[in-house]
């Protein structure tokens, strides 16, 4: 499984959504599932799938599907 697939699975599993909902403008609170609890579930999925520990500042900064990709670059993960 490549990094893009892992990334997409993190979102679809955390929010229990179809892959079709993954788009450039998917942002925090743009769907009902991405609330504060869903946000922490997403962080846990990303940490599990990429075997990393995401720093608190990055957890707070993770505000969109696109932003998550740039955050992962800090951990040397290219999506």
C-alpha positions as CSV (number, residue, x, y, z in Angstrom):
1,X,0.0,0.0,0.0
2,X,1.4,3.4,-1.0
3,X,1.3,6.6,1.1
4,X,-1.6,8.1,-0.8
5,X,-3.7,5.0,-0.1
6,X,-2.7,5.0,3.6
7,X,-3.6,8.7,3.8
8,X,-7.0,8.2,2.2
9,X,-7.7,5.2,4.4
10,X,-6.9,7.2,7.5
11,X,-9.6,9.7,6.5
12,X,-12.2,7.2,5.3
13,X,-11.8,5.1,8.5
14,X,-11.7,8.0,10.9
15,X,-14.8,9.6,9.5
16,X,-16.6,6.5,8.1
17,X,-17.0,8.2,4.8
18,X,-16.8,7.1,1.2
19,X,-13.5,7.9,-0.6
20,X,-15.5,10.1,-3.0
21,X,-15.8,12.7,-0.2
22,X,-12.0,13.1,-0.2
23,X,-11.4,16.3,-2.1
24,X,-9.2,19.4,-2.0
25,X,-11.7,21.4,0.0
26,X,-12.4,18.8,2.7
27,X,-11.9,20.8,5.9
28,X,-12.4,20.6,9.6
29,X,-16.2,20.9,10.3
30,X,-17.0,20.9,6.6
31,X,-18.7,17.5,7.2
32,X,-20.5,16.4,10.3
33,X,-18.1,13.6,11.0
34,X,-15.1,15.9,11.2
35,X,-15.8,17.3,14.7
36,X,-13.4,17.4,17.6
37,X,-13.8,13.6,18.3
38,X,-13.5,12.8,14.6
39,X,-10.4,15.0,14.5
40,X,-8.7,13.0,17.3
41,X,-9.7,9.7,15.6
42,X,-8.1,11.0,12.4
43,X,-4.9,11.8,14.2
44,X,-4.9,8.3,15.7
45,X,-5.4,6.7,12.3
46,X,-2.6,8.8,10.8
47,X,-0.2,7.8,13.6
48,X,-1.1,4.2,13.3
49,X,-0.9,4.0,9.5
50,X,2.3,5.9,9.2
51,X,3.9,4.7,12.5
52,X,4.6,8.3,13.7
53,X,3.7,10.4,16.7
54,X,2.2,13.7,15.6
55,X,3.2,16.7,17.7
56,X,0.5,18.8,19.4
57,X,1.1,21.9,17.2
58,X,0.6,19.7,14.1
59,X,-2.6,18.2,15.6
60,X,-4.0,21.7,16.0
61,X,-2.8,22.7,12.5
62,X,-4.4,19.7,10.8
63,X,-7.3,21.7,9.4
64,X,-7.9,20.2,6.0
65,X,-7.2,17.2,3.7
66,X,-4.6,19.2,1.9
67,X,-3.0,20.6,5.0
68,X,-2.5,17.1,6.3
69,X,-0.3,16.3,3.4
70,X,2.1,19.2,4.1
71,X,2.2,18.3,7.8
72,X,3.2,14.7,7.0
73,X,6.2,16.1,5.0
74,X,7.6,17.3,8.3
75,X,7.7,13.6,9.3
76,X,9.4,12.7,6.0
77,X,6.2,11.2,4.5
78,X,5.3,12.2,1.0
79,X,1.7,11.8,0.0
